[in-house]
């Protein structure tokens, strides 16, 4: 019996997809469920054969052949993106969506693109997720169960998640989206937020998962935090510096250069740990923080600089660092 929730401590882009793929294999996960606002945030992972996988709707736990994937009822669904990912990743019969999910229609995307406040002030990705959520709140959005083309994939994801999580020797893995400090009602940076909350509790709610079944909350801390769009970023580096140091990153969805920080803000990490109830920390992008960590896959290879950061993160969060991400590949991971 097990349910694990994966969340980002700060502003997203921390490697939640890779962490979920790693956990799906390590824990032989039965069901990986996507929570979060919608398709406004992408996720990516480089497979062992060098294939780069990018997704915006489905979680990436399907890299384990035993793992099924699904979208929770609180997440907005773009039918075109969902069907594309099912086909592109060969997931027919393994991918499901809750029929109660609200649908992102073309007019939602158009409305966001036409909104100057979202474009200039917020720095929106224009996925239509926020506009669709607004219509959902007003009870006028379409739902997945209204679309015949999605009928083969409809499932009561809440019921299945709770059934699997309660079953002996089975595990549900909930993939949160974006980052805690982008939460609509909890970030200090409003209006520079997303259209929903991005905490562990919010992810459980998106899926309809009984909190009593949750055994772990894995909070991902990016060694050099990044942010796309507007809003504060403590210890921010210049764009020229990130490019010169070979640690520049670009958004999966937007392609925009990510703003990047020299190190985490430990006060914010403490606050995120309080909100999420983190039981484990996955420290990601360690190779950006210390290039000597690139591709390391053994605990003996952890450098003194990264060990110092591990201590600082554990002190701030009150949770042990149990995983280190050391490069772009799925195998570039260390379990501590």
N, C-alpha and C positions, 0 to 999 in steps of 0.2 A: 504494500500500500504506500503510494507516494505521489506527491504533486510538488513540482519545483517551479518557482516563478523567477524569470530572469528579467532584471530591470537595469536601466542605465542611471548612474548616480547624478550626472550633470546635464549636458546638452545634446546627448546622442552621438551617433557615429563612432561608437566605442567598440564595435565588433560583437553585437548581440547575436547576429546571424551565425558567426563562426563559433561563438560559445555554445549556442543551441545545437549546432551540428556536432560539436565535440561531445556535449552531454548526451545527445541522442544516441551516439555510438557507445560512449562509456557506460551509460546507464541502461542501454538497450530499451530506449523509450518506446512505449506503445503508441502514444498520441502526442503530437506537438501542435499547440493551438496558438494562433496569432491573436493578440489583443492590440489595443491602441486605436488612434483616431481613424485611420484609413490608409490610403495609398500615398500619403504625403511624405512618407519616409521610406527610403530603400534600404536594403540589406544585401550584403555580398559576402562571398567566400571563394577562395581559390582551392579547387579540389587537388588531390594528390597527383592527378595527371596533368595539372597546369590549367585546367578549364576554369575560367572565371564565371561564377554564377551570380547573377543579379536578380533580385526579386523585390516587388513592392506590395504584394498582396498576401502571398503564402509564406509561412515560415520555412526554414531550410533544413529542418530535421529529417526530411525525406532522404538525405544523404545516407542515412541508415536504412537499408532495404526493408527492415521490419517496421519502420515508423510510418504511421499515417499522419497526415497534416490536415488542419482545419482552420476556419476563421470563426471567432467567437461572435455572438449576436450583437455586441456593443461596438463592433468595428464596421466602418462604412466600406462598401464593396463596389468596385468598378468592374462591371461584368466583362468588359473587354480585356482588362488586365488579368482578371482571374482566369478566364478561359485560355488566354495566351500562355500563362504560366503552367497551367495543367497540361497543355499540349507540348510546350517547350521542354518541360522536365519529365514528360512521360508519366504523369501521375493519375491517369484515368483509373478509377477504382481505389485510389489511395488519398485523394484530396476531397474535402467536404467543406460545406459552408452552412452556417445556420440560416434557416429560412427567414428569421426575424431581422437579419441585418438590413439596414437601410441601403438603398442603391444610390451610387453617384451617377447622375445623368449628365449628358453633355452640357445642359444649361447650368449645372452647378459649377462646372469648370469655367464656362464663359463668364458667369457672374463674378467669379473671383478674379479673373483676368481683367475685368472692367473696373475693379474696385481699386481706386488709387491709394486708399489707406492701407490695404493689404500689400500692394506693390511697393509703395515708398516707405511707409512707416514700419510695417511688420516684416517685410521680406518674405512673403508667402511663396510656397512652391506651386500654387495654383492647381492642386490636384483635385479640387472640388470637395475635399473631405469636410472642411468646415461648413461650407454652404449646404451640403447634404445633411450634416448633423443639425444645422439650424432648422431645415425642413422637417427632420425627424422629430425634433423637440416640439415643433408646431403641429405634428401629426398629419403631415401632408406628403411625406416622402413615400416613394415606392419601396417595397421590401423584396428581398431575393425570392421569396415564395411566390411573388407576382410574375416572375419571368420564366416562361416555359423552357428556355434554353439552359437554365440553371437547375432544372428539376432533377436531373440525374445525380447532382452533387449535394442536394439538400439533406441535412441531418439536424437533429436536435443536439447541437454541440454541447450545450450545458448538461443534458442528461448523460451523454456519452462520456464527457470529461469526468463527471462525478462517479460514474460507474467504473471507469478504468482506474481512477485514483483510489477507489475503495477496494479494488480487487487485489488479491495477494500476488506479489511478484510482478506487478504492472506499474507503470509510471506515466503520469501526464506532465508534459513540459509546456509551460505557458511562456510565450515570447512577448515581452513588453515592447513598446515602440518609443522611439525618440528618447527623451531623458527627463529625469525628475524635475530639473530646474527649468524645463519648458512647460510644466504643468499649468493649465489654465487658471486654476483656483489656488495654487500653492506657490508658484514662482514669485519672487520679489520683483520680477522684471516685466510684469504686465504693462503694455500690450505685446511685448516681444515674446509671445508664447505660442503654443499650438492650441487646438480647439478642444482639448480634453485634458484630463489629468494623466500622468505617466508614471504613477507609483505602483507598488506591488498590489495594494488594495484595489486600485483602479483596474489593473489587469485581471484580477480575480473577478471583479464585477463584469468586465467585458465578456468574460468567458462563462460566467454563471457558476463559478467554482466555489463550493463550500469551503470556508476558511479552515475548518477543522481538518481538512484533508491535506493542507499544505505542510510539507515537512521542511522545506528550505526556500529561502529567498536569496538568490545569487545576485549580488549587486556588482555591476561592472564599473570599474574605475579606470578611466583612460589616463595613462601615465602623463601624457601631454594633451590635456583636454582641447576639444575643438568646438567651433560653433559656426553654423551657416546662417546668414541673415543678420539682422540687427540685434542689439542688446549688449549688456556688459560681458566682458570676458577677462577676468583677473589674470594678470601676468602674461598678457597677450604679446606675442612676437609680431614683428612686421612680416608682411607677405614676402618681401625680398629675402628675409632671413630664413623663412621656412623653405623657400625654393633653393637657396644657396646651400642649406644643410641637407638637402635631399629628403626632406620629410613632408613635402607638400602633399595635401590630400584634396580630392575633388568629390563633390556630392554624387551619390549613386543616381539620384533622381534628377537633380538640376545641373550637374556638371560644374557647379560653381566652386571656386577655390575656398576651402574651409579656413576660417580664421583659427589660429592655433596658439596655445599657451605654453609657457616654459614648464609649468608644473601645475598640479591640482591646488585648489584653494581648500585647505584642510578644515576650515570652519564650515564651508559649504558641504564638504563630505560628511562631517558630523551631523549636519542638519538632514542630509539625504538619508543617512543611515537611520536616524530617528524616525523619519517618515516611512521608510520602507521596512524596518525591522530586519535588516540584513543579517543573515546567518553565515554567509560566505562572501568573499570578495574575489572577483576575477580581475586581475590587473592586466590591462591590455596595452598594446603598442609599446611594450618594453624595449623593442629594438629601436624605436624612435628616441626614447629617453636615453638609451645607451646602445649605440650601434654594435658593441661587442656581444650583445644578446641575440643578434640576428640569427634565426634558424635554430636556436638552442632547443633541445628537447629533453634535457636531463637537469635535475635540480643541482647537480654539482657544477653546472655551467653558469649559475646565477652570479652576477658580478657584485662587488661590494657596493657600487652605486645603486643598483636595483635593490639589493638587500636593505640598504638604508631607507629607500622609498617604501618598501614593504612595511618596515617598522613604523614609519610615519603614517601610512594609510591604516594600518591595524590600530594604532593609537587613536586616530581620529574617528574611526568607525566602530571600534569595539568588536570587530569581527575578523576572523582569520583570513588571510589571503591563501586561497587553495588552488588557484590556477594562474598561470602566466602565459600571455600571448606574446610570441617572440618573432612573428613574421607574418607574411600574407597567406602562407599555405595552411591548409587544414591541419597538417601534422606539426606545425610550428607552435606547439603547446607544451607546457610543463605542468604536471599535476604535483602539487606539494603535499 
